[in-house]
Amino acid sequence: MVNKIRFDFSSKSIKMEIAKIIKASIAKSNKKAGKTATSKSFALTSEEKVLASNFIANKGKLPWPVERGVIRLGYGTQRHPIDRSLTIKSNGVRIATSKGAKARAVFNGEVSEILKLKNVNPIVMIRHGNYLTIYKNLTKVYVKKGDRVTTKQAIGEIFTNPSNGETILSFTLSKGFDTENPASWIYKM
């Protein structure tokens, strides 16, 4: 039997919007540094190089993006959690937590974008040199674009679905366009 890969249109459109924002952010950093705008990686200032180096040095030691939670959906290709005949490709993790829980920055960085898309809960993107962490499914946002954040700082409240009572944070970590498995970066994930 051949497994079908299912893509949720809203999820696909969110991924496309995030990719567009990352591309624009990379182009802006390269233009500012006097480099070609077609580069696929961030041009880093000396301060951003130090931040990226510190981020890498903490691989496997970063705190969870929530105070308490459990992984509901892992990274990569896997069986759909409801329809086991389907497979899905997850570019991050989904973490179940308690109602009223706060999303927290996993490392020092700068809020590079706050996305407010139609019919989608707010998304916060934090840049750590050439790495990005993305926090999806917020109901309240406590930061604004350009804010500097610190490790474990609350950046927003996670949305609780009123129909099923679930509070789920979608968390993605990437180096430029390339997503990485958050379990390799977050302590005991």
Secondary structure by P-SEA (a helix, b strand, c coil): cbbbbbbcaaaaaaaaaaaaaaaaaaaaaaaaaccccccccccccaaaaaaaaaaaaacccccccccbbbbccccccccccccccbbbbbcbbbbbbccbbbbbcccccccccccccccccbbbbbbcccbbbbbccccccccccccccccccccbbbbbccccbbbbbbbbbbccccccccccccccc
